[in-house]
Amino acid sequence: MAVIALTSASGSPGVTTTAVGLALLWPRPVLLVEADPTGGSAILAGYFRGLREYDVGLVEIALSASPVSDALRDIVRPIAGTHVSFIAGTRARTQAKALRDIWAPLAEALADLESSGQDAIIDAGRLGLSGSPQALLDAADLSLLVSRSSLPALSATRSWADALARPPLDLRQSGLLLIGEGQPYGAREVAAVVDMPVIATLVDDRESASVFHRGAPPPRHFETGSLTRSLQSAIEAIQGLISRRRDGLLEGAHS
């Protein structure tokens, strides 16, 4: 299917939580890549509640003498009971600079996963940070700027929207993933203000989100609850958008 990257403009709108939630509900085998340069794996400390110790991660790819595509196979770790595998991020922010030269070859390696029936979801952290994985964002089939609908969040998101802008005929696309629509602004208002399409929206259900954020026990009716439903709708929107874009450009090339 594709490589999807998630990032944010400021604060903590829920990029990691959303990336974990999308991955666990993704209908195909998927690789979750923790590329946030801030350090300290939010997935190991959050979703795994600190019970899973750091084994290997992106730094080991950077230190490997093998090509990134080969090193990748030794770094990936499964999440038991799911069709998700993951790559842990850095243990400290000071390690981010060691990853500077792997982002571009890693982007190529992730794109090649599609031929084996696997997709990739990237947690790219916050835009503008030292060591930010810009090459992953640039190469992703779809880069999503995650934002809440409050005025401070939208102000920052609008300021950074041009960093993800794509030319009209580019195969790669970008857009917004809005959390908490209507609190207070709706998707249409947000798209107009930020000048970027809202690809999907997620409900702001913090109790259910804590399952992905800190490995909390699922609340009652979690599997059929509002957050799960909105994540499933987001996945459908993401997959549909990428498929339509590819099909449209392919038809245009043959016309």
C-alpha positions, 0 to 999 in steps of 0.5 A: 500500500504505502508509507505514511508519516505523521508529524506535528507543529507544536505541543503534544497533539497525539502523534505517537498515540495516533501512530500506534493506534493506526498501526494496531488497526491497520488491515495489512502487515505494517512496520511502525517506525519511531523516528521522533528525534527527541529521544526516549522511546515513547512506545517502549515507555508508553504502549509497553509501559516500560516492561519491554526494554530497549534492544535495538533501534535506529541507532544500530542501523546508523552504526551498522556496516551493512546497507540500510535495507539489510540492517533493517531486517535485523532491527525490526521487532514484532509486537506479539499477537499483532501484525505490527512490527516496530523499530524503536527510536533513540534513547537520548536526544543526543543520538539524533545527530547520528541518524542524519545520514540514514534518513534518505536510505531508510526512506528508500528501504521503507518504500521497498517494503510495499513489494512484500505486502507490508506498509509503514507508519512513521512517527516523525515527531515535531517539525523543526527539531534538530535531527528531524527526519525530513527525508522520511516526510519528503519521501512518504506517500502521505505526510499527515500534520496532526493537530487539535482544533484549538486556536493555539494548535491551529496557529502553530499548524498554519505556520508549519503547513508549507513545510509539508506542501506538495506540488499539484501533480506530485504522487506524494501528498500531504494533509491534516489529521484533526483530533477533536473536531469541533473543539471548537473548530470543524474540519471545513473551518480548519482546512480553510484557515490552514490551507491544507485538506483535512484527510481524517478526523479522530475523536478526542477520547482520552480514556480509549487513547490511553490504551495506545498512549500508556498501555492502559487496559481497554475500557468497556466497549473499546473495540466498538467505541468512538475512537476505534471507529474513527481510527478505522475511518481514518485508515479507510480515508488514508488508503482511499486517498493514496489509491485514488491519487495513484490511479489518477496519475496513472490514467493521466500518464496514459491519456 
